[in-house]
């Protein structure tokens, strides 16, 4: 990474954006709701920063997303149900945050999901039975 700091500018998220690679910087603030405008976004890699707040439900509009990496931030709240709209997702990295609640059953829609890493959070105690439908899943 570099030493980029401050918030992620909301204006970055537009329909032509395909990759946003911001790993291992010092970015802070929340993930802008405008992420939902990035309908062509395939890679949102922002692990290893100081992002906080919740993952906005608008992320469900970024339907081209194949990789979501938000490990080692300070995210809290629960994973939005709209995560189940991201049918192209094959990788989710959420390790090392403060995420809570139950995993949404809508995750059962993510048929291409191969990697779901969510260690070191405070998710509820049960895994949704819908995860059993994810036949591509290799790592949980």
Secondary structure, DSSP 8 states (H G I E B T S, - for coil): ----EE---GGG--TT--EEE--SSEEEE---GGGGG-TT--EEE--SSEEEE---GGGGG-TT--EEE--SSEEEE---GGGGG-TT--EEE--SSEEEE---GGGGG-TT--EEE--SSEE-S---GGGGG-TT--B-
